[in-house]
Amino acid sequence: MFDDPLRWLRAAAHRTRELAMNRAETGLGHQDADDDAGTIGTDGARGFDPFPLLEALHRHGVRAVVIGQVAGIMHGSNELTGDLDLLWDGDPAHAPALADAFASVDARLTGETGDALPVRPESFLRPKVEFTATGAGGDCCTPALPWGSLDAREFLARALTASGPGGLEVHYASRDDLIRMRRAIGRPKDLRRAAELDAPG
């Protein structure tokens, strides 16, 4: 029975690494993910471990909310993933701590056009930056990113918190909000994963 979001996530990340460890490199990053299969087929899955970054965010006092399939796994989804997507409030006052957390795990940032960005507070003030860091790559977004009719600030307010060893706290999107995000994006993998989360039982 699913009862521990962080234990579930650790187990899923381990399964992802086992599945991908002997696979030849593809040259595909999380931005190249297939709209049906997701990032499990990308190189990010080969060493996928979201915990170094999640722990860094906690150490630096950053309230970043896990979204995407990592959040789905924390709600009990059985589908594996190879990337970590985050949402934070975009407040310039919080950007220095965010930059420090990412720098501590040797992050590299790029803009949406693939331009390299410094790991500095101002880079995170964009609606979205892509990152590669120790253990995981993905997107770091703010509510300024177009979310259709959805208000991403409400996702932040309704986020849940999972606690782990050493006082680790990980914030993640609520099940209902994650389903709304999935359906708004509307790719085959998103609709399938929304249906999984919305299924009874």
PENORCOR-V767992 format. One record per residue. N is the residue number from 0. RES is the residue in one letter. SS is DSSP state (a for helix, b for strand, c for the rest). Layout:
BEGIN
n & res & ss
N & RES & SS
N & RES & SS
END
This chain:
BEGIN
n & res & ss
0 & M & c
1 & F & c
2 & D & c
3 & D & c
4 & P & a
5 & L & a
6 & R & a
7 & W & a
8 & L & a
9 & R & a
10 & A & a
11 & A & a
12 & A & a
13 & H & a
14 & R & a
15 & T & a
16 & R & a
17 & E & a
18 & L & a
19 & A & a
20 & M & c
21 & N & c
22 & R & c
23 & A & c
24 & E & c
25 & T & c
26 & G & c
27 & L & c
28 & G & c
29 & H & a
30 & Q & a
31 & D & a
32 & A & c
33 & D & b
34 & D & c
35 & D & c
36 & A & c
37 & G & b
38 & T & a
39 & I & a
40 & G & a
41 & T & c
42 & D & a
43 & G & a
44 & A & a
45 & R & a
46 & G & a
47 & F & c
48 & D & c
49 & P & c
50 & F & a
51 & P & a
52 & L & a
53 & L & a
54 & E & a
55 & A & a
56 & L & a
57 & H & a
58 & R & a
59 & H & c
60 & G & c
61 & V & c
62 & R & c
63 & A & c
64 & V & b
65 & V & b
66 & I & b
67 & G & a
68 & Q & a
69 & V & a
70 & A & a
71 & G & a
72 & I & a
73 & M & a
74 & H & c
75 & G & c
76 & S & c
77 & N & c
78 & E & c
79 & L & c
80 & T & c
81 & G & c
82 & D & c
83 & L & c
84 & D & b
85 & L & b
86 & L & b
87 & W & b
88 & D & c
89 & G & c
90 & D & c
91 & P & a
92 & A & a
93 & H & a
94 & A & a
95 & P & a
96 & A & a
97 & L & a
98 & A & a
99 & D & a
100 & A & a
101 & F & a
102 & A & a
103 & S & c
104 & V & c
105 & D & c
106 & A & c
107 & R & b
108 & L & b
109 & T & b
110 & G & c
111 & E & c
112 & T & c
113 & G & c
114 & D & c
115 & A & b
116 & L & b
117 & P & c
118 & V & c
119 & R & c
120 & P & a
121 & E & a
122 & S & a
123 & F & a
124 & L & a
125 & R & c
126 & P & c
127 & K & b
128 & V & b
129 & E & b
130 & F & b
131 & T & b
132 & A & b
133 & T & c
134 & G & c
135 & A & b
136 & G & b
137 & G & b
138 & D & b
139 & C & b
140 & C & b
141 & T & b
142 & P & c
143 & A & c
144 & L & c
145 & P & c
146 & W & c
147 & G & c
148 & S & c
149 & L & c
150 & D & c
151 & A & a
152 & R & a
153 & E & a
154 & F & a
155 & L & a
156 & A & a
157 & R & a
158 & A & c
159 & L & b
160 & T & b
161 & A & b
162 & S & b
163 & G & c
164 & P & a
165 & G & a
166 & G & a
167 & L & c
168 & E & b
169 & V & b
170 & H & b
171 & Y & b
172 & A & c
173 & S & c
174 & R & a
175 & D & a
176 & D & a
177 & L & a
178 & I & a
179 & R & a
180 & M & a
181 & R & a
182 & R & a
183 & A & a
184 & I & a
185 & G & c
186 & R & c
187 & P & a
188 & K & a
189 & D & a
190 & L & a
191 & R & a
192 & R & a
193 & A & a
194 & A & a
195 & E & a
196 & L & a
197 & D & a
198 & A & c
199 & P & c
200 & G & c
END
